[in-house]
C-alpha cells in the first residue's frame, strides 16, 4: 500500500472513530433531558432520537458502533441514561428491551438510509423519515415488546398496548430526525447519508 493511500485510510478511520464517539456523546446529552416515568417501568426519553440520527447520518456500521459504545459505557456504570441511570442493573429492568434494541435499530435505520437516492434535500429528508420510522420506531419497539414480555412478564397483547404509549412521541422524533437531516443536506451537500462512500 502506498504511503499516500495509507495516510488516506488512516485519516478516514480516525474520522469514523470521531463520529462514533460524537454520537455516543450525543446520546449522553439527550439523556440530560428529563424523563417521563410510566407505570409499566419504561420511561419516555429523548434518547431514541439519537438512535434515529445515528443510523441516518452515520450509516449502519458506524450507527451500530456508536450505540454499542454508548451502551457499553452505561453497562460500565456511567449514569448516561435519562434520569441519571446506569450500571448493569438497567439491563434487567422492564426497559431493557428498548436499550438492547438501540444498536440494531440504528443499524436498520442506516441500512434503509443508505438505499435512499441522494438527489435533493427534500428526497433525503423523506428517506430519513422512513428510515427513522422503520429502524428507530418499529424495530426499536419490537425489541421493547420482547423485553416487556420477558422482564415484565406481560402477554404479547399487553406489551403491544403498553408500547403504543410511546408511538406519538416517537413519530414526532421521526419528524425531527427528518428536519435535522434536511438541514444537514442543505448545509453539507457532500455528506454521505447512510454511511455511503463518496
N, C-alpha and C positions, 0 to 999 in steps of 0.2 A: 504494500500500500504506500502510495506517495505521501511525503510529509504534509503536503497541502491538503490532500484528501483526509488524512488522519486528523489534521487540525480542524477541518470542517465537521467531521464526525464527532470529535471531542466537544466542539462548541455546541453542536446540536444536542448532544447528550446532556451537557450542562444546562442548556435552555430547558429541556424536557424536565429535568430534575427540579429546576427552579419553579416551573409551572405547577408541578405536582405538589411541591411544598407550599406554594402560594394558595392553592385551592384547599389544601388541608387546613391552612391558617384561616381561610375564608369561612370554613365550616365552624371553626372555633369562635370567630367573630359573630356569626349568625347565632351561635349558642348564647351570646350575651343578651339577646332579645328574650324577654320574659316568656316562659311557657304558660300554657293554659292547661291545668290539670282536669282530666275527665274521670268519671267514676271507675272506669274499667282499668285504670292504671297506666294508660298510654296518653302522654301529654301532646297537645298541639304545639309544634315548634316551627321556627323558620328554617330549620336546617335541611329540610327536604328540597328547598330552593337551591341550596348549594350542591346537592346531588344532581339536580337537573342541569345546572350551569356547568358543572364539571364534565358531564358527559357531552353536552352540546359544544362547549368551547374547546375542550381538550381531546375529545375522541374517546373511543372505547378503552384503549390500553392505559393512557395516562389518567383518564377519569377514574378507572378502576383503581389504579395505583394511589391516586390522591385520597380516595375514600378508604382504602385499606390502611394507608398511613395514618389517617385521622382515627380510625377505629383502633389501631394498634396503640396510639397514644392514649386513647380512652381506656383501653384494657390495662395499660400500664399504671393507671390511677390518676391521670391528669383530668381535672374537672372541666372538661370541654363541652359536655352536653348541656343543653339548655337547663337552667336551674342549678348549674354548678355540679352536675353529676359526673361520675367517672368511676373507674375500677371494674374489676371482673364481674362484680355483682349485677351491673346493669344488663349483662348478657343473660341473666337468669330471670329478669323481670318480664312482665307481660309485653313490654315494648321491644323486647329483644329481636323479634322477627323483623321489625322495621329497621333496626340498626344493622342487622346482618344483611339486610337487603340493600343497604346503601351502595356497596361496591358493584353488585350485579346490576342494579338499576342504572348506575352511571354508565356501565359497560353497554347496556342495551340502548340507552339514550344516545350514546356516542356512535354506536353501530348504525342506528337509524339516521342520525345527522350526517354521517359520512356519505350516505347514499343520496342526500338531497342535492339537486343541482344548484350550484352557486352562481346563479345568473344575475340576481339583483338582491338588494337588502330585503325587499318585500318577500321574495320567494324563500330566502334564507330564514326570515322570521317565522313564516308559516311552517317551514320544516322544523324549526326549533320548537314550536308549539306542539307539533305532532310527536317529536322525539321526547319532549318533556312529559307529554301525556302518556305515551306508551311505557317509557322507561321509568320516569320519576313519579308516575301516579299508579298505573296499572301493575307494573312489575313490583314496585315497592309495596303496594297494598297486598299483593299475592303473598309476599314474604310475611307481611304483617298479620294476615289472616292465619297463616300456618303457625306463627308464633303464638297468637291468641288461643288457637286450638290446643297447642302443646303445653303452653306455660300457664294460661289462664283457665284451661280445661273447658273452653266454650265449644259448643257444637259448631258445625260449619255455618249454619244459618245465623246463629248468634254472633259469630265472628264477623261475618259479612255485614250484618246490620251494624255492629259496633264500628267497623272501619268506614262505613258510609258517613259518619260524623266528620271525617277528615276531608271528604271529597270536595265540598265547596271551597274550602281554603286552599286545597292543592290545585284546583282549577285556576284560582287567582294566581298562584305561584307559576303555573304554566304560562299564563299571560305575561307575567313579569319576566319570565325567562325569555320569552319571545321578544319583548320590548328591549331587554338588555342586549340580546343577540342582534337585533336590528340596529341598535346604536353602535355596537362594535363593528358590524358590517359596513356601516356608513363611515365611521371614523378610521377603521383599519381595513381597507378593502383587500389587503393581501392576507388577512387572517385565514388560516386553513381550518374551517369549521369541521368538527368531527375528526380532527387529527389527520386530515389529508396531507399528503406530501405535495409540495409545490412542483 
